[in-house]
Amino acid sequence: TMCKDIKIKSNFESFLIDNIKNYFPLSYLENYKKIKKKTQKEFNYNPNFIVSSVNHIHNDFKKFWIAESIKKKTKFVTMQHGGGMGSSLFNSGEYLDIKNSNKYLSWGWKDNAKVLPNFMTLKRSNNRSGKKILLVLYGFPKYANKILPNLDQDPNITFFKRQMCFLKKIDKNIYKELIVRVPQFLHLKKFYKDEIKKISREINFDENEALKDSIQSARMLITTFNSTVFLEGISSGCPTLGIWEKDTSLLRNSVIKDYKILKENHIIFDKFDKAANLINKEFKNIEKWWLNNKRFKIKKSFIKKFCNTSEKVNPKVKKIFIN
């Protein structure tokens, strides 16, 4: 009924009006008063500060509480929670976090007046004792919930084909050393496992709930998307390779130079076959390859900017909570 007075001018508008009722969030209309009332009852306090990394994204009650608190002059500080933030050409989560907050704490980068470089808040362990290659494959939700830095906004088929071709290019003698972490979405998990078993029954699957445990027990990490996995790996000291073709990870101008240096030193690749060639060649001596002096300096500079591990709080961050 809310669209009854709209004059339809195209097939797209007709489709949109017919389907908007199926996608319009209940919290925006039907459940608005109910959620607001429950929020006022359960969050009956007004803090001076609210700091959030992910709760303000997925929890409707927290969203309402934060919004009402901001109206009462509460300071809202958001924290980085994804690897593509600070490097992707566009990232809807990063955009909204910065726009809606007083300050945004990044993992090291800064390209906005509201952004304060801080440190990576993920727990890491440098005590690794692994002998296997951990390959983290990437997939996407069945229904898009954010704008991706990709030319294709529904890239599951593209990713699947490229990742399977990559596996087939890996030396078959390495298969028994390979542990694959398939996409964790229910509609992809079994499908990927079944297809990988068709390639080789020697390939094992990672069943750890926490990725950090898998990285800790890996000799080498390979990931196929510009995400937290890559940053978590490279900052842990684990030999880490990132593989993403240009159309699936568009970069902002300010970081192209940083990523170009990684590419020139074979830490990231924009072609799966080139990455497979390096793995086949260097796997037996991967630690020696990884600890090359030039490569070590490049990694150190990249980590400081994009996944700072120092855990030393930026003095400007302290001032937020003092003033």
C-alpha positions as a Markdown table, in Angstrom:
| # | Residue | x | y | z |
|---|---|---|---|---|
| 1 | Thr | 0.0 | 0.0 | 0.0 |
| 2 | Met | 2.9 | 2.4 | 0.6 |
| 3 | Cys | 3.8 | 2.2 | -3.1 |
| 4 | Lys | 0.3 | 2.5 | -4.5 |
| 5 | Asp | 0.7 | 6.2 | -5.7 |
| 6 | Ile | 4.0 | 5.5 | -7.5 |
| 7 | Lys | 3.9 | 5.7 | -11.3 |
| 8 | Ile | 5.8 | 2.8 | -12.7 |
| 9 | Lys | 8.1 | 3.7 | -15.5 |
| 10 | Ser | 10.2 | 0.6 | -16.1 |
| 11 | Asn | 10.2 | -3.2 | -15.7 |
| 12 | Phe | 12.8 | -2.8 | -12.9 |
| 13 | Glu | 10.5 | -0.4 | -11.0 |
| 14 | Ser | 7.6 | -2.9 | -11.4 |
| 15 | Phe | 9.8 | -5.7 | -10.0 |
| 16 | Leu | 11.0 | -3.6 | -7.1 |
| 17 | Ile | 7.5 | -2.6 | -6.1 |
| 18 | Asp | 6.2 | -6.1 | -6.3 |
| 19 | Asn | 9.1 | -7.5 | -4.1 |
| 20 | Ile | 10.0 | -4.7 | -1.7 |
| 21 | Lys | 7.6 | -6.1 | 0.8 |
| 22 | Asn | 9.7 | -9.3 | 0.9 |
| 23 | Tyr | 13.0 | -7.5 | 1.6 |
| 24 | Phe | 12.0 | -4.4 | 3.7 |
| 25 | Pro | 13.3 | -5.1 | 7.2 |
| 26 | Leu | 10.6 | -5.7 | 9.9 |
| 27 | Ser | 12.5 | -3.5 | 12.3 |
| 28 | Tyr | 12.0 | -0.5 | 10.0 |
| 29 | Leu | 8.2 | -0.7 | 10.1 |
| 30 | Glu | 6.1 | -3.5 | 11.6 |
| 31 | Asn | 8.4 | -4.2 | 14.6 |
| 32 | Tyr | 9.7 | -0.7 | 15.0 |
| 33 | Lys | 7.7 | 0.2 | 18.1 |
| 34 | Lys | 8.1 | -3.3 | 19.7 |
| 35 | Ile | 11.9 | -3.2 | 19.4 |
| 36 | Lys | 12.2 | 0.3 | 20.6 |
| 37 | Lys | 10.1 | -0.4 | 23.7 |
| 38 | Lys | 12.1 | -3.5 | 24.5 |
| 39 | Thr | 15.3 | -1.6 | 24.0 |
| 40 | Gln | 14.3 | 1.1 | 26.4 |
| 41 | Lys | 13.4 | -1.5 | 29.0 |
| 42 | Glu | 16.6 | -3.6 | 28.7 |
| 43 | Phe | 19.1 | -0.9 | 28.0 |
| 44 | Asn | 17.9 | 1.7 | 30.6 |
| 45 | Tyr | 21.2 | 3.6 | 31.0 |
| 46 | Asn | 23.0 | 6.4 | 29.2 |
| 47 | Pro | 26.8 | 5.9 | 28.9 |
| 48 | Asn | 29.3 | 8.6 | 28.0 |
| 49 | Phe | 30.8 | 6.3 | 25.4 |
| 50 | Ile | 29.9 | 3.3 | 23.4 |
| 51 | Val | 32.6 | 1.3 | 21.7 |
| 52 | Ser | 31.6 | -1.4 | 19.2 |
| 53 | Ser | 33.2 | -3.6 | 16.6 |
| 54 | Val | 30.3 | -5.8 | 15.3 |
| 55 | Asn | 27.3 | -5.7 | 17.7 |
| 56 | His | 26.0 | -2.5 | 16.1 |
| 57 | Ile | 25.9 | -4.4 | 12.8 |
| 58 | His | 23.9 | -7.5 | 13.5 |
| 59 | Asn | 21.9 | -6.7 | 16.7 |
| 60 | Asp | 18.7 | -4.7 | 16.1 |
| 61 | Phe | 18.3 | -4.0 | 19.9 |
| 62 | Lys | 21.9 | -2.6 | 20.1 |
| 63 | Lys | 21.3 | -0.5 | 17.0 |
| 64 | Phe | 18.2 | 1.1 | 18.6 |
| 65 | Trp | 20.0 | 1.7 | 21.9 |
| 66 | Ile | 23.1 | 3.2 | 20.2 |
| 67 | Ala | 20.9 | 5.5 | 18.0 |
| 68 | Glu | 18.9 | 6.7 | 21.0 |
| 69 | Ser | 22.2 | 7.2 | 23.0 |
| 70 | Ile | 23.7 | 9.3 | 20.2 |
| 71 | Lys | 20.7 | 11.5 | 20.3 |
| 72 | Lys | 21.5 | 12.1 | 24.0 |
| 73 | Lys | 25.1 | 13.2 | 23.1 |
| 74 | Thr | 26.8 | 9.8 | 23.9 |
| 75 | Lys | 30.1 | 9.4 | 21.9 |
| 76 | Phe | 30.0 | 6.4 | 19.6 |
| 77 | Val | 33.4 | 4.8 | 18.6 |
| 78 | Thr | 33.6 | 2.0 | 16.1 |
| 79 | Met | 36.4 | -0.4 | 15.5 |
| 80 | Gln | 37.7 | -2.1 | 12.4 |
| 81 | His | 36.3 | -5.6 | 12.0 |
| 82 | Gly | 37.3 | -6.7 | 8.5 |
| 83 | Gly | 40.4 | -7.1 | 6.3 |
| 84 | Gly | 39.1 | -5.3 | 3.3 |
| 85 | Met | 38.5 | -2.1 | 5.3 |
| 86 | Gly | 41.2 | 0.5 | 4.5 |
| 87 | Ser | 42.2 | -1.1 | 1.2 |
| 88 | Ser | 39.0 | -1.9 | -0.8 |
| 89 | Leu | 37.9 | 0.7 | -3.4 |
| 90 | Phe | 34.5 | 0.7 | -1.6 |
| 91 | Asn | 33.3 | -1.1 | 1.5 |
| 92 | Ser | 29.7 | -0.5 | 2.7 |
| 93 | Gly | 30.5 | -1.6 | 6.3 |
| 94 | Glu | 33.5 | 0.8 | 6.6 |
| 95 | Tyr | 31.5 | 3.7 | 5.1 |
| 96 | Leu | 28.7 | 3.3 | 7.5 |
| 97 | Asp | 30.9 | 2.8 | 10.5 |
| 98 | Ile | 32.9 | 6.0 | 9.8 |
| 99 | Lys | 29.8 | 8.0 | 8.9 |
| 100 | Asn | 27.8 | 7.1 | 12.0 |
| 101 | Ser | 30.6 | 7.3 | 14.6 |
| 102 | Asn | 32.5 | 10.1 | 16.3 |
| 103 | Lys | 35.8 | 8.1 | 15.8 |
| 104 | Tyr | 36.8 | 4.9 | 14.0 |
| 105 | Leu | 39.7 | 2.9 | 15.2 |
| 106 | Ser | 41.6 | 1.2 | 12.4 |
| 107 | Trp | 44.2 | -1.6 | 12.4 |
| 108 | Gly | 46.9 | 0.9 | 11.4 |
| 109 | Trp | 45.7 | 2.9 | 8.3 |
| 110 | Lys | 44.3 | 6.4 | 8.0 |
| 111 | Asp | 42.6 | 8.1 | 5.1 |
| 112 | Asn | 39.8 | 10.0 | 6.8 |
| 113 | Ala | 39.7 | 12.7 | 9.6 |
| 114 | Lys | 37.6 | 10.4 | 11.8 |
| 115 | Val | 40.0 | 7.5 | 11.5 |
| 116 | Leu | 42.5 | 6.9 | 14.2 |
| 117 | Pro | 45.2 | 4.3 | 13.6 |
| 118 | Asn | 45.3 | 1.8 | 16.4 |
| 119 | Phe | 46.2 | -2.0 | 16.4 |
| 120 | Met | 44.7 | -5.2 | 15.2 |
| 121 | Thr | 42.3 | -6.5 | 17.9 |
| 122 | Leu | 42.4 | -10.2 | 16.9 |
| 123 | Lys | 44.2 | -12.6 | 19.2 |
| 124 | Arg | 47.3 | -14.2 | 17.6 |
| 125 | Ser | 49.8 | -16.8 | 18.5 |
| 126 | Asn | 53.3 | -17.0 | 17.1 |
| 127 | Asn | 53.9 | -20.5 | 18.5 |
| 128 | Arg | 53.4 | -22.5 | 15.4 |
| 129 | Ser | 54.4 | -26.1 | 14.8 |
| 130 | Gly | 52.5 | -27.1 | 11.7 |
| 131 | Lys | 53.6 | -29.2 | 8.7 |
| 132 | Lys | 50.6 | -28.7 | 6.4 |
| 133 | Ile | 49.4 | -26.1 | 3.9 |
| 134 | Leu | 46.2 | -24.4 | 5.1 |
| 135 | Leu | 44.1 | -23.3 | 2.1 |
| 136 | Val | 41.2 | -21.0 | 3.0 |
| 137 | Leu | 38.7 | -20.9 | 0.2 |
| 138 | Tyr | 36.2 | -18.0 | 0.0 |
| 139 | Gly | 32.5 | -17.9 | -0.7 |
| 140 | Phe | 29.6 | -15.5 | -0.3 |
| 141 | Pro | 26.2 | -15.5 | 1.4 |
| 142 | Lys | 23.2 | -16.8 | -0.6 |
| 143 | Tyr | 21.6 | -13.4 | -0.3 |
| 144 | Ala | 23.8 | -10.3 | -0.6 |
| 145 | Asn | 24.0 | -8.2 | 2.6 |
| 146 | Lys | 26.6 | -5.7 | 1.6 |
| 147 | Ile | 28.2 | -4.0 | -1.4 |
| 148 | Leu | 31.4 | -5.8 | -2.4 |
| 149 | Pro | 34.5 | -4.3 | -3.9 |
| 150 | Asn | 33.9 | -6.6 | -6.9 |
| 151 | Leu | 32.8 | -6.1 | -10.5 |
| 152 | Asp | 30.4 | -9.1 | -9.9 |
| 153 | Gln | 28.1 | -8.7 | -6.9 |
| 154 | Asp | 27.1 | -12.4 | -6.9 |
| 155 | Pro | 30.5 | -14.0 | -7.5 |
| 156 | Asn | 30.0 | -17.5 | -6.0 |
| 157 | Ile | 30.1 | -19.3 | -9.4 |
| 158 | Thr | 33.2 | -17.3 | -10.5 |
| 159 | Phe | 35.0 | -18.0 | -7.2 |
| 160 | Phe | 34.1 | -21.7 | -7.3 |
| 161 | Lys | 35.5 | -22.2 | -10.8 |
| 162 | Arg | 38.7 | -20.3 | -10.2 |
| 163 | Gln | 39.4 | -22.0 | -6.8 |
| 164 | Met | 38.8 | -25.5 | -8.2 |
| 165 | Cys | 41.1 | -24.8 | -11.2 |
| 166 | Phe | 43.7 | -23.6 | -8.7 |
| 167 | Leu | 43.5 | -26.9 | -6.7 |
| 168 | Lys | 44.0 | -28.9 | -9.9 |
| 169 | Lys | 47.2 | -27.0 | -10.7 |
| 170 | Ile | 48.7 | -27.9 | -7.3 |
| 171 | Asp | 51.3 | -30.7 | -7.6 |
| 172 | Lys | 49.5 | -33.9 | -6.8 |
| 173 | Asn | 52.3 | -34.9 | -4.5 |
| 174 | Ile | 51.4 | -31.9 | -2.2 |
| 175 | Tyr | 47.7 | -33.0 | -1.9 |
| 176 | Lys | 48.4 | -35.1 | 1.2 |
| 177 | Glu | 50.0 | -32.0 | 2.8 |
| 178 | Leu | 46.9 | -29.9 | 2.1 |
| 179 | Ile | 44.2 | -29.0 | 4.5 |
| 180 | Val | 41.3 | -27.0 | 3.0 |
| 181 | Arg | 38.9 | -24.8 | 4.9 |
| 182 | Val | 35.8 | -24.6 | 2.8 |
| 183 | Pro | 33.4 | -21.6 | 2.9 |
| 184 | Gln | 31.4 | -21.9 | 6.1 |
| 185 | Phe | 28.0 | -21.0 | 4.6 |
| 186 | Leu | 25.6 | -23.9 | 4.8 |
| 187 | His | 24.7 | -23.7 | 1.1 |
| 188 | Leu | 28.3 | -24.0 | 0.1 |
| 189 | Lys | 30.0 | -26.2 | 2.7 |
| 190 | Lys | 28.9 | -29.7 | 1.6 |
| 191 | Phe | 29.0 | -28.7 | -2.1 |
| 192 | Tyr | 32.7 | -27.6 | -1.9 |
| 193 | Lys | 33.7 | -30.7 | 0.1 |
| 194 | Asp | 32.0 | -33.0 | -2.5 |
| 195 | Glu | 33.7 | -31.3 | -5.4 |
| 196 | Ile | 37.1 | -31.3 | -3.8 |
| 197 | Lys | 36.8 | -35.0 | -3.1 |
| 198 | Lys | 36.4 | -35.5 | -6.9 |
| 199 | Ile | 39.8 | -33.9 | -7.4 |
| 200 | Ser | 41.5 | -36.0 | -4.8 |
| 201 | Arg | 40.6 | -38.1 | -1.7 |
| 202 | Glu | 44.0 | -37.3 | -0.2 |
| 203 | Ile | 43.0 | -33.7 | 0.5 |
| 204 | Asn | 41.9 | -33.1 | 4.1 |
| 205 | Phe | 39.5 | -30.6 | 5.5 |
| 206 | Asp | 39.9 | -28.1 | 8.3 |
| 207 | Glu | 37.2 | -28.6 | 11.0 |
| 208 | Asn | 38.5 | -26.1 | 13.6 |
| 209 | Glu | 35.8 | -23.7 | 14.7 |
| 210 | Ala | 38.4 | -20.9 | 15.2 |
| 211 | Leu | 40.5 | -19.9 | 12.3 |
| 212 | Lys | 43.4 | -18.8 | 14.5 |
| 213 | Asp | 43.8 | -22.4 | 15.8 |
| 214 | Ser | 44.1 | -23.6 | 12.2 |
| 215 | Ile | 46.7 | -20.9 | 11.3 |
| 216 | Gln | 48.7 | -21.7 | 14.4 |
| 217 | Ser | 49.0 | -25.4 | 13.3 |
| 218 | Ala | 49.8 | -24.5 | 9.7 |
| 219 | Arg | 53.2 | -24.5 | 8.0 |
| 220 | Met | 51.8 | -22.2 | 5.2 |
| 221 | Leu | 48.6 | -20.2 | 4.7 |
| 222 | Ile | 46.9 | -19.5 | 1.3 |
| 223 | Thr | 43.8 | -17.4 | 1.1 |
| 224 | Thr | 41.7 | -16.4 | -2.0 |
| 225 | Phe | 40.2 | -13.0 | -1.0 |
| 226 | Asn | 41.4 | -9.7 | 0.4 |
| 227 | Ser | 40.0 | -10.2 | 3.9 |
| 228 | Thr | 40.8 | -10.7 | 7.5 |
| 229 | Val | 42.3 | -14.1 | 6.8 |
| 230 | Phe | 45.2 | -12.6 | 4.9 |
| 231 | Leu | 46.0 | -10.0 | 7.6 |
| 232 | Glu | 45.7 | -12.6 | 10.4 |
| 233 | Gly | 48.1 | -14.9 | 8.6 |
| 234 | Ile | 50.8 | -12.4 | 7.6 |
| 235 | Ser | 50.8 | -10.7 | 11.0 |
| 236 | Ser | 51.2 | -14.1 | 12.8 |
| 237 | Gly | 54.5 | -14.9 | 11.1 |
| 238 | Cys | 53.0 | -17.8 | 9.1 |
| 239 | Pro | 54.2 | -17.9 | 5.4 |
| 240 | Thr | 51.1 | -16.4 | 3.8 |
| 241 | Leu | 50.0 | -16.0 | 0.2 |
| 242 | Gly | 47.0 | -14.1 | -1.0 |
| 243 | Ile | 45.4 | -14.8 | -4.4 |
| 244 | Trp | 42.6 | -12.6 | -5.8 |
| 245 | Glu | 42.1 | -11.5 | -9.4 |
| 246 | Lys | 41.7 | -7.8 | -10.1 |
| 247 | Asp | 37.9 | -8.1 | -10.8 |
| 248 | Thr | 37.2 | -9.6 | -7.3 |
| 249 | Ser | 39.2 | -7.1 | -5.2 |
| 250 | Leu | 39.2 | -3.6 | -6.4 |
| 251 | Leu | 41.6 | -1.4 | -4.5 |
| 252 | Arg | 41.5 | 2.3 | -3.6 |
| 253 | Asn | 44.2 | 4.5 | -5.1 |
| 254 | Ser | 45.9 | 5.2 | -1.8 |
| 255 | Val | 46.9 | 1.6 | -1.3 |
| 256 | Ile | 47.7 | 0.5 | -4.8 |
| 257 | Lys | 51.5 | 1.1 | -4.2 |
| 258 | Asp | 51.4 | -1.0 | -1.0 |
| 259 | Tyr | 49.8 | -4.0 | -2.7 |
| 260 | Lys | 51.9 | -3.6 | -5.8 |
| 261 | Ile | 55.0 | -4.2 | -3.7 |
| 262 | Leu | 53.5 | -7.4 | -2.2 |
| 263 | Lys | 52.7 | -8.6 | -5.7 |
| 264 | Glu | 56.2 | -7.9 | -7.0 |
| 265 | Asn | 57.6 | -10.0 | -4.2 |
| 266 | His | 55.2 | -12.8 | -4.7 |
| 267 | Ile | 53.2 | -12.4 | -1.5 |
| 268 | Ile | 50.0 | -11.7 | -3.3 |
| 269 | Phe | 49.0 | -12.8 | -6.8 |
| 270 | Asp | 46.3 | -11.8 | -9.3 |
| 271 | Lys | 46.5 | -15.1 | -11.2 |
| 272 | Phe | 45.9 | -18.5 | -9.6 |
| 273 | Asp | 48.2 | -20.4 | -11.9 |
| 274 | Lys | 51.2 | -18.2 | -11.0 |
| 275 | Ala | 50.5 | -18.8 | -7.3 |
| 276 | Ala | 50.3 | -22.6 | -8.0 |
| 277 | Asn | 53.6 | -22.5 | -9.7 |
| 278 | Leu | 55.3 | -20.8 | -6.7 |
| 279 | Ile | 53.8 | -23.2 | -4.3 |
| 280 | Asn | 54.9 | -26.2 | -6.3 |
| 281 | Lys | 58.4 | -24.8 | -6.5 |
| 282 | Glu | 58.9 | -23.5 | -3.0 |
| 283 | Phe | 56.8 | -25.7 | -0.7 |
| 284 | Lys | 59.7 | -27.8 | 0.5 |
| 285 | Asn | 61.7 | -24.7 | 1.5 |
| 286 | Ile | 58.9 | -22.3 | 2.2 |
| 287 | Glu | 60.3 | -21.0 | 5.5 |
| 288 | Lys | 63.6 | -20.0 | 3.9 |
| 289 | Trp | 61.7 | -18.3 | 1.0 |
| 290 | Trp | 59.5 | -16.5 | 3.5 |
| 291 | Leu | 62.4 | -15.2 | 5.6 |
| 292 | Asn | 64.2 | -13.6 | 2.7 |
| 293 | Asn | 65.6 | -10.2 | 4.0 |
| 294 | Lys | 63.9 | -8.1 | 1.4 |
| 295 | Arg | 60.6 | -9.9 | 1.8 |
| 296 | Phe | 60.8 | -9.6 | 5.6 |
| 297 | Lys | 61.2 | -5.8 | 5.4 |
| 298 | Ile | 58.3 | -5.5 | 3.0 |
| 299 | Lys | 56.0 | -7.5 | 5.3 |
| 300 | Lys | 57.0 | -5.5 | 8.3 |
| 301 | Ser | 56.1 | -2.2 | 6.6 |
| 302 | Phe | 52.7 | -3.7 | 5.3 |
| 303 | Ile | 51.8 | -5.1 | 8.8 |
| 304 | Lys | 52.5 | -1.8 | 10.5 |
| 305 | Lys | 50.0 | 0.0 | 8.1 |
| 306 | Phe | 47.2 | -2.6 | 7.7 |
| 307 | Cys | 47.4 | -5.0 | 10.7 |
| 308 | Asn | 49.5 | -3.4 | 13.4 |
| 309 | Thr | 50.4 | -5.9 | 16.1 |
| 310 | Ser | 52.2 | -3.6 | 18.5 |
| 311 | Glu | 49.1 | -3.3 | 20.9 |
| 312 | Lys | 50.4 | 0.1 | 21.9 |
| 313 | Val | 47.4 | 2.4 | 22.1 |
| 314 | Asn | 47.5 | 5.6 | 20.0 |
| 315 | Pro | 47.6 | 8.6 | 22.5 |
| 316 | Lys | 44.9 | 10.2 | 20.4 |
| 317 | Val | 42.6 | 7.2 | 21.2 |
| 318 | Lys | 43.1 | 7.8 | 24.9 |
| 319 | Lys | 42.1 | 11.4 | 24.5 |
| 320 | Ile | 38.7 | 10.3 | 23.2 |
| 321 | Phe | 37.8 | 8.9 | 26.6 |
| 322 | Ile | 39.5 | 11.6 | 28.7 |
| 323 | Asn | 37.9 | 14.7 | 27.1 |
